[in-house]
Amino acid sequence: MPREKLITVTVLVDDAHKDDLSGLVAALKDRGFVLKDSLEAVGLLIGTVPATSMAGLSAVPGVSAVEQERTDYRTQDGR
């Protein structure tokens, strides 16, 4: 059975949850998130997640936003 594709994501932590990053990371891990780096001062968590699980990360209490790593840096006009 082929392994599911992993994508790199950045999770923005809301201000109210910055003091409990370990709890938030544990909740994200329950949804398949694997922490690679943490920028605690600004409330960013960087890691990988199965592509099919990305949408569920936004539902975790304390998550303000989730963004997939970009690999296409063309401008909107196609250049």
C-alpha positions, 0 to 999 in steps of 0.5 A: 500500500503506497504511503500518503503524500506528506505536505509541509505546513505552517500553523499560526497559533492564536495569542491565547494559546501561546502559553500552552504550545505543548498541548497544542502540538499534542492535539495537532499530532492526534491529527497526523501533524509531525513537528519539525520546528517551532518559533515560539516567540511569534507563535509558529509551528512548522511541520508535516501532515498527510495531505488529506489531514490538512483541513482538519488542523484548522479545527484544533482549538488554538490554531489561528491559520494553517498554510501549505508550503508554497513551491510555485512562486510565480506572480499572479500575472504568470511571470 
